[in-house]
Amino acid sequence: MFKATAITLIPEAWPGPLGASILGRARAEGIWDLETVDLRQFGLGKHRKVDDTPAGGGAGLVLRPDVAAAAIDAVQSCNEMQQTETALKRPVIYLSPRGRRFDQQMARDWAAGPGVILFCGRFEGLDERAIEARDMQEVSLGDFVLAGGDVAAMAMLEAAIRLLPGVAGNSASITGESFENGLLEYPQYTLPREWEGHKTPEVLLSGDHRRIEEWRISRSKALTFERRPDLYAAYSETPTSNAPETGDEPD
Ligand SMILES: C[S@@+](CC[C@H](N)C(=O)[O-])C[C@H]1O[C@@H](n2cnc3c(N)ncnc32)[C@H](O)[C@@H]1O
């Protein structure tokens, strides 16, 4: 079973959207599990202090390394002992705008493993020594700054967990999606066939599966070329892409 542990200062925010719809059902069915650990429990003294002022001065507060490490150690010693059969150690992720950018490949890698331990930062972030000493991987949701790591952790978990076998109803709906073949997805249509004067493309109503597939691939390529030239360039370089020759790009 895929196991996610979130170490957080706002445990009340969890599971949030992960508790609803297909992910909520999959959790109830035992496909994945979530453990939420309140960082405050590991805080120091009567007030359970978890942070302090930045060394060298400056604004805000920094999460203490001893508190963070105590939480991570408790999670690892408690959980990983139970996983000795597989001897698989879950990576410890520090949600951080400085980290490697999360993407679909990372979601696939997570989904193929035993799960993740996610340390959700707050304030000015986490003391660097904890990141190094606990061999944490820094992962970012994108080039922007959130108030804390929880929303980023939930977004990443949702992307990974929906790839687990048995979570999404129809596995074909995952294989054809954006990023799965290096392209963005083609445009989707449903009923009614005509809406506010706009018609569903005729080819999609033709019943000719070969033509439909060709149309979808060509729209995928055109959209990717237009919106994400970086993705399109990478796609064109893959030997199996059937991308148009240079100078013959999609309209
Ligand atoms: C206000 S931010 C700290 C930002 C930090 N001082 C900096 O400039 O890089 C507080 C916490 O939010 C989380 N966070 C903020 N932006 C994020 C992002 N883009 N991806 C993942 N986590 C993020 C991190 O856990 C971070 O420790």
The ligand as a Gaussian input file, in Angstrom:
#p B3LYP/6-31G(d) Opt

LIG

0 1
 C        6.676000      31.500000       2.882000
 S        7.370000      29.997000       2.334000
 C        9.103000      30.263000       2.597000
 C        9.776000      30.778000       1.380000
 C       11.283000      30.908000       1.551000
 N       11.606000      31.936000       2.503000
 C       11.910000      31.247000       0.216000
 O       12.022000      32.402000      -0.114000
 O       12.260000      30.306000      -0.531000
 C        6.954000      28.879000       3.612000
 C        6.898000      27.428000       3.208000
 O        5.959000      27.259000       2.170000
 C        6.320000      26.144000       1.373000
 N        6.321000      26.590000      -0.023000
 C        6.240000      27.860000      -0.465000
 N        6.269000      27.919000      -1.795000
 C        6.357000      26.650000      -2.242000
 C        6.456000      26.051000      -3.532000
 N        6.451000      26.770000      -4.629000
 N        6.558000      24.703000      -3.594000
 C        6.565000      23.956000      -2.485000
 N        6.489000      24.463000      -1.233000
 C        6.404000      25.794000      -1.110000
 C        7.665000      25.659000       1.861000
 O        7.484000      24.520000       2.668000
 C        8.175000      26.839000       2.658000
 O        9.042000      26.443000       3.686000

